[in-house]
Structure formats: structure tokens, C-alpha cells
Amino acid sequence: MASISTTGTFEECADELNDFVATLQRYPHTMLAFALRAHLCGLLQALQAHGQWSREEVATFLEELEHETLQPGQS
């Protein structure tokens, strides 16, 4: 079977993720945060393993995430 690849926009991806997370209302926010952290960890490791991101790029991403999380509204 042929594989069809389509690339969406950042906005489309964010909207779909928001819709999916909305279906998880039965879970406490803390549980969602831990589950999303575990998933993000796997995604970042996969990016490194497949040579798409360097260790430094992952570190920069995490630093920016920390900054955006701990200092909201000051980006």
C-alpha cells in the first residue's frame, strides 16, 4: 500500500492537539502534565536518534520551554 504524506501547518497541528487534549477531561491536569512530559521526552529522544536535532538543539528547546513556562507573558 502506498504511503501518503501531507504536511500541515503549525496552527493545524496545535488545533488538533487541543481538540485531542479536550477529550481527556476525565484526567486531572497533573496526570496530563506527567503523561505529556513522558511523551515529549520520547519525541525529543527520537529527534536525536534520527539525527534531526542535535543535543544542543534539544537543550535550547528545553531552555526556551522552561523560560516560557516559568515566565508567562514575558516572551
PyMOL Python script that loads the backbone (N, CA, C, O; Angstrom):
from pymol import cmd

cmd.read_pdbstr("""\
ATOM      1  N   MET A   1       0.845  -1.183   0.000  1.00  0.00           N
ATOM      2  CA  MET A   1       0.000   0.000   0.000  1.00  0.00           C
ATOM      3  C   MET A   1       0.886   1.242   0.000  1.00  0.00           C
ATOM      4  O   MET A   1       1.872   1.292   0.735  1.00  0.00           O
ATOM      5  N   ALA A   2       0.557   2.223  -0.796  1.00  0.00           N
ATOM      6  CA  ALA A   2       1.329   3.458  -0.889  1.00  0.00           C
ATOM      7  C   ALA A   2       1.073   4.334   0.337  1.00  0.00           C
ATOM      8  O   ALA A   2      -0.038   4.396   0.863  1.00  0.00           O
ATOM      9  N   SER A   3       2.121   4.995   0.764  1.00  0.00           N
ATOM     10  CA  SER A   3       2.014   5.903   1.908  1.00  0.00           C
ATOM     11  C   SER A   3       1.819   7.322   1.385  1.00  0.00           C
ATOM     12  O   SER A   3       2.559   7.772   0.510  1.00  0.00           O
ATOM     13  N   ILE A   4       0.846   8.012   1.906  1.00  0.00           N
ATOM     14  CA  ILE A   4       0.576   9.388   1.504  1.00  0.00           C
ATOM     15  C   ILE A   4       1.055  10.300   2.626  1.00  0.00           C
ATOM     16  O   ILE A   4       0.642  10.142   3.775  1.00  0.00           O
ATOM     17  N   SER A   5       1.912  11.240   2.302  1.00  0.00           N
ATOM     18  CA  SER A   5       2.454  12.150   3.301  1.00  0.00           C
ATOM     19  C   SER A   5       1.926  13.557   3.033  1.00  0.00           C
ATOM     20  O   SER A   5       2.072  14.090   1.933  1.00  0.00           O
ATOM     21  N   THR A   6       1.323  14.139   4.035  1.00  0.00           N
ATOM     22  CA  THR A   6       0.885  15.525   3.932  1.00  0.00           C
ATOM     23  C   THR A   6       1.450  16.284   5.125  1.00  0.00           C
ATOM     24  O   THR A   6       1.518  15.761   6.238  1.00  0.00           O
ATOM     25  N   THR A   7       1.840  17.489   4.881  1.00  0.00           N
ATOM     26  CA  THR A   7       2.386  18.320   5.936  1.00  0.00           C
ATOM     27  C   THR A   7       1.396  19.430   6.233  1.00  0.00           C
ATOM     28  O   THR A   7       1.012  20.191   5.344  1.00  0.00           O
ATOM     29  N   GLY A   8       0.990  19.514   7.483  1.00  0.00           N
ATOM     30  CA  GLY A   8       0.082  20.573   7.903  1.00  0.00           C
ATOM     31  C   GLY A   8       0.860  21.742   8.468  1.00  0.00           C
ATOM     32  O   GLY A   8       2.086  21.702   8.573  1.00  0.00           O
ATOM     33  N   THR A   9       0.145  22.761   8.823  1.00  0.00           N
ATOM     34  CA  THR A   9       0.762  23.940   9.409  1.00  0.00           C
ATOM     35  C   THR A   9       0.867  23.770  10.921  1.00  0.00           C
ATOM     36  O   THR A   9       0.238  22.888  11.506  1.00  0.00           O
ATOM     37  N   PHE A  10       1.657  24.614  11.530  1.00  0.00           N
ATOM     38  CA  PHE A  10       1.775  24.616  12.989  1.00  0.00           C
ATOM     39  C   PHE A  10       0.400  24.833  13.619  1.00  0.00           C
ATOM     40  O   PHE A  10       0.046  24.164  14.591  1.00  0.00           O
ATOM     41  N   GLU A  11      -0.368  25.761  13.069  1.00  0.00           N
ATOM     42  CA  GLU A  11      -1.688  26.075  13.618  1.00  0.00           C
ATOM     43  C   GLU A  11      -2.619  24.868  13.548  1.00  0.00           C
ATOM     44  O   GLU A  11      -3.361  24.591  14.490  1.00  0.00           O
ATOM     45  N   GLU A  12      -2.575  24.155  12.426  1.00  0.00           N
ATOM     46  CA  GLU A  12      -3.420  22.966  12.287  1.00  0.00           C
ATOM     47  C   GLU A  12      -3.028  21.900  13.313  1.00  0.00           C
ATOM     48  O   GLU A  12      -3.887  21.271  13.931  1.00  0.00           O
ATOM     49  N   CYS A  13      -1.739  21.713  13.479  1.00  0.00           N
ATOM     50  CA  CYS A  13      -1.247  20.727  14.442  1.00  0.00           C
ATOM     51  C   CYS A  13      -1.662  21.115  15.867  1.00  0.00           C
ATOM     52  O   CYS A  13      -2.140  20.274  16.629  1.00  0.00           O
ATOM     53  N   ALA A  14      -1.477  22.386  16.219  1.00  0.00           N
ATOM     54  CA  ALA A  14      -1.851  22.854  17.555  1.00  0.00           C
ATOM     55  C   ALA A  14      -3.351  22.699  17.786  1.00  0.00           C
ATOM     56  O   ALA A  14      -3.770  22.300  18.872  1.00  0.00           O
ATOM     57  N   ASP A  15      -4.158  23.007  16.783  1.00  0.00           N
ATOM     58  CA  ASP A  15      -5.612  22.849  16.902  1.00  0.00           C
ATOM     59  C   ASP A  15      -5.993  21.395  17.132  1.00  0.00           C
ATOM     60  O   ASP A  15      -6.835  21.096  17.980  1.00  0.00           O
ATOM     61  N   GLU A  16      -5.375  20.488  16.377  1.00  0.00           N
ATOM     62  CA  GLU A  16      -5.691  19.070  16.540  1.00  0.00           C
ATOM     63  C   GLU A  16      -5.260  18.561  17.908  1.00  0.00           C
ATOM     64  O   GLU A  16      -5.969  17.774  18.534  1.00  0.00           O
ATOM     65  N   LEU A  17      -4.093  19.012  18.372  1.00  0.00           N
ATOM     66  CA  LEU A  17      -3.653  18.621  19.715  1.00  0.00           C
ATOM     67  C   LEU A  17      -4.611  19.158  20.782  1.00  0.00           C
ATOM     68  O   LEU A  17      -4.950  18.450  21.730  1.00  0.00           O
ATOM     69  N   ASN A  18      -5.040  20.404  20.624  1.00  0.00           N
ATOM     70  CA  ASN A  18      -6.003  20.984  21.569  1.00  0.00           C
ATOM     71  C   ASN A  18      -7.302  20.184  21.588  1.00  0.00           C
ATOM     72  O   ASN A  18      -7.859  19.916  22.653  1.00  0.00           O
ATOM     73  N   ASP A  19      -7.776  19.808  20.410  1.00  0.00           N
ATOM     74  CA  ASP A  19      -9.005  19.009  20.330  1.00  0.00           C
ATOM     75  C   ASP A  19      -8.822  17.665  21.029  1.00  0.00           C
ATOM     76  O   ASP A  19      -9.702  17.212  21.760  1.00  0.00           O
ATOM     77  N   PHE A  20      -7.674  17.033  20.798  1.00  0.00           N
ATOM     78  CA  PHE A  20      -7.425  15.739  21.424  1.00  0.00           C
ATOM     79  C   PHE A  20      -7.336  15.870  22.942  1.00  0.00           C
ATOM     80  O   PHE A  20      -7.946  15.087  23.670  1.00  0.00           O
ATOM     81  N   VAL A  21      -6.580  16.852  23.417  1.00  0.00           N
ATOM     82  CA  VAL A  21      -6.429  17.036  24.864  1.00  0.00           C
ATOM     83  C   VAL A  21      -7.793  17.315  25.511  1.00  0.00           C
ATOM     84  O   VAL A  21      -8.035  16.910  26.648  1.00  0.00           O
ATOM     85  N   ALA A  22      -8.667  17.994  24.798  1.00  0.00           N
ATOM     86  CA  ALA A  22     -10.012  18.267  25.323  1.00  0.00           C
ATOM     87  C   ALA A  22     -10.799  16.982  25.564  1.00  0.00           C
ATOM     88  O   ALA A  22     -11.706  16.954  26.396  1.00  0.00           O
ATOM     89  N   THR A  23     -10.455  15.918  24.837  1.00  0.00           N
ATOM     90  CA  THR A  23     -11.150  14.639  25.049  1.00  0.00           C
ATOM     91  C   THR A  23     -10.673  13.927  26.314  1.00  0.00           C
ATOM     92  O   THR A  23     -11.251  12.915  26.710  1.00  0.00           O
ATOM     93  N   LEU A  24      -9.632  14.442  26.943  1.00  0.00           N
ATOM     94  CA  LEU A  24      -9.044  13.807  28.125  1.00  0.00           C
ATOM     95  C   LEU A  24      -9.478  14.489  29.422  1.00  0.00           C
ATOM     96  O   LEU A  24      -8.753  14.454  30.416  1.00  0.00           O
ATOM     97  N   GLN A  25     -10.643  15.100  29.413  1.00  0.00           N
ATOM     98  CA  GLN A  25     -11.133  15.874  30.552  1.00  0.00           C
ATOM     99  C   GLN A  25     -11.237  15.061  31.837  1.00  0.00           C
ATOM    100  O   GLN A  25     -11.176  15.627  32.929  1.00  0.00           O
ATOM    101  N   ARG A  26     -11.393  13.746  31.727  1.00  0.00           N
ATOM    102  CA  ARG A  26     -11.582  12.925  32.935  1.00  0.00           C
ATOM    103  C   ARG A  26     -10.307  12.779  33.754  1.00  0.00           C
ATOM    104  O   ARG A  26     -10.346  12.332  34.900  1.00  0.00           O
ATOM    105  N   TYR A  27      -9.161  13.162  33.155  1.00  0.00           N
ATOM    106  CA  TYR A  27      -7.892  13.044  33.862  1.00  0.00           C
ATOM    107  C   TYR A  27      -7.523  14.358  34.543  1.00  0.00           C
ATOM    108  O   TYR A  27      -7.758  15.431  33.987  1.00  0.00           O
ATOM    109  N   PRO A  28      -6.949  14.282  35.740  1.00  0.00           N
ATOM    110  CA  PRO A  28      -6.501  15.512  36.419  1.00  0.00           C
ATOM    111  C   PRO A  28      -5.384  16.184  35.606  1.00  0.00           C
ATOM    112  O   PRO A  28      -4.627  15.519  34.898  1.00  0.00           O
ATOM    113  N   HIS A  29      -5.300  17.493  35.723  1.00  0.00           N
ATOM    114  CA  HIS A  29      -4.284  18.248  34.982  1.00  0.00           C
ATOM    115  C   HIS A  29      -2.873  17.769  35.305  1.00  0.00           C
ATOM    116  O   HIS A  29      -2.016  17.727  34.423  1.00  0.00           O
ATOM    117  N   THR A  30      -2.631  17.412  36.553  1.00  0.00           N
ATOM    118  CA  THR A  30      -1.302  16.928  36.930  1.00  0.00           C
ATOM    119  C   THR A  30      -0.956  15.644  36.184  1.00  0.00           C
ATOM    120  O   THR A  30       0.170  15.484  35.713  1.00  0.00           O
ATOM    121  N   MET A  31      -1.914  14.734  36.075  1.00  0.00           N
ATOM    122  CA  MET A  31      -1.669  13.489  35.360  1.00  0.00           C
ATOM    123  C   MET A  31      -1.398  13.770  33.885  1.00  0.00           C
ATOM    124  O   MET A  31      -0.509  13.161  33.290  1.00  0.00           O
ATOM    125  N   LEU A  32      -2.158  14.688  33.293  1.00  0.00           N
ATOM    126  CA  LEU A  32      -1.927  15.058  31.898  1.00  0.00           C
ATOM    127  C   LEU A  32      -0.530  15.649  31.709  1.00  0.00           C
ATOM    128  O   LEU A  32       0.151  15.353  30.727  1.00  0.00           O
ATOM    129  N   ALA A  33      -0.114  16.480  32.651  1.00  0.00           N
ATOM    130  CA  ALA A  33       1.215  17.089  32.548  1.00  0.00           C
ATOM    131  C   ALA A  33       2.308  16.022  32.565  1.00  0.00           C
ATOM    132  O   ALA A  33       3.251  16.089  31.777  1.00  0.00           O
ATOM    133  N   PHE A  34       2.190  15.046  33.452  1.00  0.00           N
ATOM    134  CA  PHE A  34       3.197  13.987  33.515  1.00  0.00           C
ATOM    135  C   PHE A  34       3.171  13.110  32.267  1.00  0.00           C
ATOM    136  O   PHE A  34       4.223  12.728  31.755  1.00  0.00           O
ATOM    137  N   ALA A  35       1.986  12.794  31.780  1.00  0.00           N
ATOM    138  CA  ALA A  35       1.873  11.968  30.573  1.00  0.00           C
ATOM    139  C   ALA A  35       2.432  12.716  29.362  1.00  0.00           C
ATOM    140  O   ALA A  35       3.124  12.126  28.532  1.00  0.00           O
ATOM    141  N   LEU A  36       2.133  14.008  29.261  1.00  0.00           N
ATOM    142  CA  LEU A  36       2.659  14.806  28.152  1.00  0.00           C
ATOM    143  C   LEU A  36       4.173  14.956  28.261  1.00  0.00           C
ATOM    144  O   LEU A  36       4.870  14.967  27.246  1.00  0.00           O
ATOM    145  N   ARG A  37       4.684  15.071  29.485  1.00  0.00           N
ATOM    146  CA  ARG A  37       6.135  15.151  29.684  1.00  0.00           C
ATOM    147  C   ARG A  37       6.809  13.877  29.190  1.00  0.00           C
ATOM    148  O   ARG A  37       7.835  13.934  28.511  1.00  0.00           O
ATOM    149  N   ALA A  38       6.230  12.726  29.534  1.00  0.00           N
ATOM    150  CA  ALA A  38       6.795  11.446  29.092  1.00  0.00           C
ATOM    151  C   ALA A  38       6.769  11.342  27.567  1.00  0.00           C
ATOM    152  O   ALA A  38       7.720  10.861  26.952  1.00  0.00           O
ATOM    153  N   HIS A  39       5.685  11.791  26.976  1.00  0.00           N
ATOM    154  CA  HIS A  39       5.563  11.739  25.513  1.00  0.00           C
ATOM    155  C   HIS A  39       6.572  12.688  24.860  1.00  0.00           C
ATOM    156  O   HIS A  39       7.223  12.322  23.881  1.00  0.00           O
ATOM    157  N   LEU A  40       6.701  13.897  25.394  1.00  0.00           N
ATOM    158  CA  LEU A  40       7.650  14.865  24.854  1.00  0.00           C
ATOM    159  C   LEU A  40       9.074  14.340  24.967  1.00  0.00           C
ATOM    160  O   LEU A  40       9.880  14.526  24.055  1.00  0.00           O
ATOM    161  N   CYS A  41       9.383  13.694  26.068  1.00  0.00           N
ATOM    162  CA  CYS A  41      10.711  13.105  26.255  1.00  0.00           C
ATOM    163  C   CYS A  41      10.993  12.102  25.137  1.00  0.00           C
ATOM    164  O   CYS A  41      12.075  12.110  24.549  1.00  0.00           O
ATOM    165  N   GLY A  42      10.038  11.259  24.854  1.00  0.00           N
ATOM    166  CA  GLY A  42      10.207  10.282  23.783  1.00  0.00           C
ATOM    167  C   GLY A  42      10.376  10.933  22.423  1.00  0.00           C
ATOM    168  O   GLY A  42      11.198  10.496  21.618  1.00  0.00           O
ATOM    169  N   LEU A  43       9.599  11.978  22.165  1.00  0.00           N
ATOM    170  CA  LEU A  43       9.720  12.688  20.884  1.00  0.00           C
ATOM    171  C   LEU A  43      11.095  13.333  20.731  1.00  0.00           C
ATOM    172  O   LEU A  43      11.700  13.259  19.662  1.00  0.00           O
ATOM    173  N   LEU A  44      11.584  13.959  21.785  1.00  0.00           N
ATOM    174  CA  LEU A  44      12.895  14.612  21.722  1.00  0.00           C
ATOM    175  C   LEU A  44      14.011  13.588  21.560  1.00  0.00           C
ATOM    176  O   LEU A  44      14.972  13.828  20.828  1.00  0.00           O
ATOM    177  N   GLN A  45      13.891  12.446  22.238  1.00  0.00           N
ATOM    178  CA  GLN A  45      14.887  11.384  22.070  1.00  0.00           C
ATOM    179  C   GLN A  45      14.867  10.845  20.641  1.00  0.00           C
ATOM    180  O   GLN A  45      15.918  10.554  20.071  1.00  0.00           O
ATOM    181  N   ALA A  46      13.676  10.710  20.066  1.00  0.00           N
ATOM    182  CA  ALA A  46      13.558  10.222  18.690  1.00  0.00           C
ATOM    183  C   ALA A  46      14.173  11.216  17.708  1.00  0.00           C
ATOM    184  O   ALA A  46      14.838  10.811  16.754  1.00  0.00           O
ATOM    185  N   LEU A  47      13.961  12.501  17.930  1.00  0.00           N
ATOM    186  CA  LEU A  47      14.569  13.510  17.059  1.00  0.00           C
ATOM    187  C   LEU A  47      16.088  13.393  17.073  1.00  0.00           C
ATOM    188  O   LEU A  47      16.739  13.515  16.035  1.00  0.00           O
ATOM    189  N   GLN A  48      16.648  13.157  18.257  1.00  0.00           N
ATOM    190  CA  GLN A  48      18.103  12.984  18.362  1.00  0.00           C
ATOM    191  C   GLN A  48      18.556  11.686  17.707  1.00  0.00           C
ATOM    192  O   GLN A  48      19.533  11.666  16.958  1.00  0.00           O
ATOM    193  N   ALA A  49      17.845  10.612  17.993  1.00  0.00           N
ATOM    194  CA  ALA A  49      18.225   9.295  17.479  1.00  0.00           C
ATOM    195  C   ALA A  49      18.211   9.253  15.954  1.00  0.00           C
ATOM    196  O   ALA A  49      18.999   8.533  15.339  1.00  0.00           O
ATOM    197  N   HIS A  50      17.321  10.019  15.354  1.00  0.00           N
ATOM    198  CA  HIS A  50      17.208  10.024  13.895  1.00  0.00           C
ATOM    199  C   HIS A  50      18.014  11.163  13.255  1.00  0.00           C
ATOM    200  O   HIS A  50      17.894  11.425  12.058  1.00  0.00           O
ATOM    201  N   GLY A  51      18.829  11.829  14.065  1.00  0.00           N
ATOM    202  CA  GLY A  51      19.714  12.862  13.543  1.00  0.00           C
ATOM    203  C   GLY A  51      19.030  14.127  13.091  1.00  0.00           C
ATOM    204  O   GLY A  51      19.609  14.913  12.341  1.00  0.00           O
ATOM    205  N   GLN A  52      17.785  14.340  13.543  1.00  0.00           N
ATOM    206  CA  GLN A  52      17.072  15.548  13.127  1.00  0.00           C
ATOM    207  C   GLN A  52      17.404  16.736  14.020  1.00  0.00           C
ATOM    208  O   GLN A  52      17.394  17.879  13.561  1.00  0.00           O
ATOM    209  N   TRP A  53      17.697  16.478  15.285  1.00  0.00           N
ATOM    210  CA  TRP A  53      18.104  17.527  16.215  1.00  0.00           C
ATOM    211  C   TRP A  53      19.369  17.090  16.930  1.00  0.00           C
ATOM    212  O   TRP A  53      19.539  15.914  17.252  1.00  0.00           O
ATOM    213  N   SER A  54      20.239  18.031  17.172  1.00  0.00           N
ATOM    214  CA  SER A  54      21.440  17.757  17.955  1.00  0.00           C
ATOM    215  C   SER A  54      21.095  17.870  19.445  1.00  0.00           C
ATOM    216  O   SER A  54      20.028  18.354  19.824  1.00  0.00           O
ATOM    217  N   ARG A  55      22.020  17.415  20.260  1.00  0.00           N
ATOM    218  CA  ARG A  55      21.850  17.542  21.711  1.00  0.00           C
ATOM    219  C   ARG A  55      21.682  19.021  22.092  1.00  0.00           C
ATOM    220  O   ARG A  55      20.882  19.363  22.962  1.00  0.00           O
ATOM    221  N   GLU A  56      22.443  19.878  21.429  1.00  0.00           N
ATOM    222  CA  GLU A  56      22.376  21.317  21.715  1.00  0.00           C
ATOM    223  C   GLU A  56      21.007  21.892  21.334  1.00  0.00           C
ATOM    224  O   GLU A  56      20.472  22.741  22.048  1.00  0.00           O
ATOM    225  N   GLU A  57      20.442  21.438  20.218  1.00  0.00           N
ATOM    226  CA  GLU A  57      19.117  21.917  19.813  1.00  0.00           C
ATOM    227  C   GLU A  57      18.049  21.485  20.814  1.00  0.00           C
ATOM    228  O   GLU A  57      17.133  22.248  21.121  1.00  0.00           O
ATOM    229  N   VAL A  58      18.171  20.266  21.316  1.00  0.00           N
ATOM    230  CA  VAL A  58      17.226  19.796  22.334  1.00  0.00           C
ATOM    231  C   VAL A  58      17.382  20.632  23.601  1.00  0.00           C
ATOM    232  O   VAL A  58      16.388  21.031  24.208  1.00  0.00           O
ATOM    233  N   ALA A  59      18.615  20.895  23.997  1.00  0.00           N
ATOM    234  CA  ALA A  59      18.866  21.697  25.193  1.00  0.00           C
ATOM    235  C   ALA A  59      18.280  23.106  25.035  1.00  0.00           C
ATOM    236  O   ALA A  59      17.682  23.636  25.971  1.00  0.00           O
ATOM    237  N   THR A  60      18.448  23.704  23.871  1.00  0.00           N
ATOM    238  CA  THR A  60      17.889  25.036  23.612  1.00  0.00           C
ATOM    239  C   THR A  60      16.367  25.002  23.681  1.00  0.00           C
ATOM    240  O   THR A  60      15.746  25.888  24.268  1.00  0.00           O
ATOM    241  N   PHE A  61      15.773  23.985  23.084  1.00  0.00           N
ATOM    242  CA  PHE A  61      14.314  23.828  23.120  1.00  0.00           C
ATOM    243  C   PHE A  61      13.832  23.760  24.572  1.00  0.00           C
ATOM    244  O   PHE A  61      12.861  24.420  24.941  1.00  0.00           O
ATOM    245  N   LEU A  62      14.514  22.959  25.385  1.00  0.00           N
ATOM    246  CA  LEU A  62      14.106  22.807  26.788  1.00  0.00           C
ATOM    247  C   LEU A  62      14.307  24.093  27.590  1.00  0.00           C
ATOM    248  O   LEU A  62      13.500  24.419  28.461  1.00  0.00           O
ATOM    249  N   GLU A  63      15.380  24.818  27.295  1.00  0.00           N
ATOM    250  CA  GLU A  63      15.601  26.106  27.969  1.00  0.00           C
ATOM    251  C   GLU A  63      14.487  27.090  27.616  1.00  0.00           C
ATOM    252  O   GLU A  63      13.983  27.796  28.489  1.00  0.00           O
ATOM    253  N   GLU A  64      14.105  27.137  26.351  1.00  0.00           N
ATOM    254  CA  GLU A  64      13.027  28.034  25.931  1.00  0.00           C
ATOM    255  C   GLU A  64      11.697  27.607  26.552  1.00  0.00           C
ATOM    256  O   GLU A  64      10.899  28.453  26.956  1.00  0.00           O
ATOM    257  N   LEU A  65      11.459  26.309  26.626  1.00  0.00           N
ATOM    258  CA  LEU A  65      10.239  25.805  27.258  1.00  0.00           C
ATOM    259  C   LEU A  65      10.196  26.217  28.729  1.00  0.00           C
ATOM    260  O   LEU A  65       9.163  26.663  29.227  1.00  0.00           O
ATOM    261  N   GLU A  66      11.308  26.066  29.406  1.00  0.00           N
ATOM    262  CA  GLU A  66      11.372  26.460  30.819  1.00  0.00           C
ATOM    263  C   GLU A  66      11.103  27.951  30.967  1.00  0.00           C
ATOM    264  O   GLU A  66      10.333  28.364  31.834  1.00  0.00           O
ATOM    265  N   HIS A  67      11.729  28.748  30.130  1.00  0.00           N
ATOM    266  CA  HIS A  67      11.536  30.207  30.198  1.00  0.00           C
ATOM    267  C   HIS A  67      10.067  30.583  29.951  1.00  0.00           C
ATOM    268  O   HIS A  67       9.492  31.385  30.687  1.00  0.00           O
ATOM    269  N   GLU A  68       9.473  29.999  28.916  1.00  0.00           N
ATOM    270  CA  GLU A  68       8.085  30.308  28.588  1.00  0.00           C
ATOM    271  C   GLU A  68       7.128  29.836  29.681  1.00  0.00           C
ATOM    272  O   GLU A  68       6.101  30.466  29.937  1.00  0.00           O
ATOM    273  N   THR A  69       7.477  28.724  30.320  1.00  0.00           N
ATOM    274  CA  THR A  69       6.604  28.153  31.358  1.00  0.00           C
ATOM    275  C   THR A  69       6.680  28.937  32.655  1.00  0.00           C
ATOM    276  O   THR A  69       5.655  29.201  33.284  1.00  0.00           O
ATOM    277  N   LEU A  70       7.882  29.310  33.060  1.00  0.00           N
ATOM    278  CA  LEU A  70       8.058  29.958  34.359  1.00  0.00           C
ATOM    279  C   LEU A  70       7.892  31.475  34.312  1.00  0.00           C
ATOM    280  O   LEU A  70       7.750  32.117  35.352  1.00  0.00           O
ATOM    281  N   GLN A  71       7.911  32.044  33.115  1.00  0.00           N
ATOM    282  CA  GLN A  71       7.741  33.478  32.969  1.00  0.00           C
ATOM    283  C   GLN A  71       6.706  33.775  31.893  1.00  0.00           C
ATOM    284  O   GLN A  71       7.028  34.399  30.882  1.00  0.00           O
ATOM    285  N   PRO A  72       5.460  33.335  32.098  1.00  0.00           N
ATOM    286  CA  PRO A  72       4.443  33.555  31.062  1.00  0.00           C
ATOM    287  C   PRO A  72       4.210  35.039  30.800  1.00  0.00           C
ATOM    288  O   PRO A  72       4.243  35.866  31.712  1.00  0.00           O
ATOM    289  N   GLY A  73       3.976  35.347  29.539  1.00  0.00           N
ATOM    290  CA  GLY A  73       3.660  36.716  29.164  1.00  0.00           C
ATOM    291  C   GLY A  73       4.871  37.604  29.001  1.00  0.00           C
ATOM    292  O   GLY A  73       4.732  38.783  28.676  1.00  0.00           O
ATOM    293  N   GLN A  74       6.065  37.060  29.222  1.00  0.00           N
ATOM    294  CA  GLN A  74       7.279  37.878  29.103  1.00  0.00           C
ATOM    295  C   GLN A  74       8.179  37.383  27.981  1.00  0.00           C
ATOM    296  O   GLN A  74       9.399  37.519  28.066  1.00  0.00           O
ATOM    297  N   SER A  75       7.593  36.808  26.922  1.00  0.00           N
ATOM    298  CA  SER A  75       8.389  36.279  25.809  1.00  0.00           C
ATOM    299  C   SER A  75       8.895  37.382  24.929  1.00  0.00           C
ATOM    300  O   SER A  75       9.582  37.118  23.942  1.00  0.00           O
TER     301      SER A  75
END
""", "prot")
cmd.dss("prot")
cmd.show_as("cartoon", "prot")
cmd.util.cbc("prot")
cmd.orient("prot")
